[in-house]
Amino acid sequence: MENTIYSMPRIGDIAPDFEVMTTTGMLKFSEYAHNSWTILFSHPADFTPVCTTEMTGFALEKDFFKAHETKLIGLSIDSIHAHIAWVNNVREKTGVLFEFPIIADIDMSVAKKYGMLQPGESETAAVRAVFFIDPAFKIRLIMYYPLNVGRNMDEIKRALLALQTSDANKCAMPLDWRPGDKVIVPAPKTVDALQERLKSNLEMVDFYLAKRSLD
Ligand code: BEZ
C-alpha cells in the first residue's frame, strides 16, 4: 500500500499562515499569533471522549497560558456547527467553556499544511498535534500523538516554560527540567573560555556539561 505524503513543518520553520473560520469568528493566523507565544493543537473529532478531556485540560489552564503570554488555538476536521454544538454541550454538562478559538478545518487545508493528517493513522481525522510557535512566528517544538493516547498537560506546560526560560537566559534545559532547577550553560568556545570555565564554581561534570542556578 502506498502512503500519501503531506508536508511536515519542521522545528525552526516559519509557521504556515492561513485564514479560517473558528468558533470565535474568521481569523488570520499570523494576526492572531502576532507578537505572542501561540500553541496550535489539533484533535481528531468533536464529541469524542479523549478529545473532550484534552480540550477541557487546555480550557482549565487558561490562567496559566495567559500568565505566560501564550495564546491557544484548537483545530479539527469538523464543521463550525459541530464545534459550536460540542462547545455548548461541554459547557452544559461540565460548566467548562472552551474560550480559545477552534478551527473548523472542514477542507483539511490547515491539517495538511501542518502535517496533522497522517493517513496511516487516519485518512479523515487529524492526529493529536501540538505546535509551539514563538513571537517571531517560528515553530519551536512539535508533538504528535496518535488517536488513542491523550496528551500530557504537565508536559505541555513544562515544554512551554522550558522554551521561554531558555530564550530568556540563553541556556539549555537538561532532562526533566522544571522551573527552579539548574540550567545548562553553553559550552566554552575558546581555550581561554575553557580555562575560565574550569576555574568557575559552576556545577560541572566537565567543561561541556556545566549547570547554574537562575536565581
Ligand atoms: C477520542 O477522542 O476519544 C477519540 C477520537 C478519535 C479516535 C479515537 C478516540
Residues whose N, C-alpha, C, O or C-beta is under 5 A from the ligand:
A	BS01	BEZ	P44 A45 T48 P49 V50 C51 L147
